[in-house]
Amino acid sequence: MKAISSDRKTLILIPSAFLASIGIGMVNFAMLFVVKESFHAGARSVGWFMALWSVAYLSGCILLKRPAVNLGPRLSMTISSFGSVFVLGLFFLFPSLGSAFLAYSAYGFLCALFWPPLMAWLSAGLEGSALGKATSTFSLSWSSGGIIAPYLSGFLAERSLEMPVYLGMAIFLATGFLVLSSSRLAPTPPKKTDASRAAEAEDRSTPLRFPAWIGAFLIYAVMAVFFNIFPVFAKDELRLSESRIGFLLLLRALFAASGFWALGRFEFWHFRKRYIFLGTGLLLVLDIAFIPLRSPLAFGIGLCALGLVQSLCYNNSIFYGVSGARDRSRRMTMHESILTAGQILGSIGGGIVYQAFSWPSVFLLLAGLIGIGIVMQAILVRRKS
């Protein structure tokens, strides 16, 4: 009976994650160019603007945790989907740089009602290999959406900067209706009883979550540079079109999805700390390799490798974060908050350093950050072992 329930909720949650990922990818990619082209924002302003979504999302993860629990995952996800359409629609009714900042931050805040509840709902009652497969399937679903979004958004943006945002809003609407109409197929987890609260005191979490979270923070700091600053660099200095930039980012998502698929099929990496260090070690090597690059082909190869490293670092974070934990919602909020903190640092820091110094300087700064992170991982593993 538990397997049937798990299969049923997967039929709703995996497509929901896929659709939401496409919508978010399209809106975020297109809004970058809307701000840059329509309001003539520089790299620093674009970095701050793109970081605003992450800051708002992080704030939402903290402030909306209790309301999300009280509302339940289905209603939370529905409010997030429809609310995003509403606030983005207000921006198009009253277009200005100020309203773009307000709408984008409200949209990021509302996304906190979607992802942590979805991930907690999906992982509820699962451990071991079943948990590993569920988290990898989830990662594969949203990363598959990330394959489609950048190129499609870039292709449409060459015709109209607003068109990808409109399509993203339509996808949010479809996602909201999908989640709202699924009550019979995928019942939500029951409210906590006194017995379940008592069971939460018996937490069997693994300390490997701490070094894994550091790896997640680092990979998302690097990825934020490619999501938010690389399009500005590629357009201004490499003279690439929006669709070619989108295609390069598509390659990262394609290889990330391949990595998630492989990690879901095999269990060799479960509870093996060497794979936590492998992820951050490869990230440092890649970061240094990006410093001299100026060729679109070389960036394409590098982004393929970055996608594989992302899949390992992300899966480590989500798997070790919820493994043995009783309060899955809290752990998913922590996981999302850490990723988002990395995005904020990468977006703001990358934008400031790129505009003040140079593109290679961004990766020199990141190399130092990754080196510090590896030392912190080593200290944590030694203390906890």
PyMOL commands that set and color helices and strands:
alter all, ss='L'
color gray80, all
select helices_A, chain A and resi 2-38+43-63+65-71+73-93+97-111+115-123+128-157+163-180+194-200+209-236+242-265+274-290+296-322+328-356+359-384
alter helices_A, ss='H'
color red, helices_A
deselect
rebuild
show_as cartoon
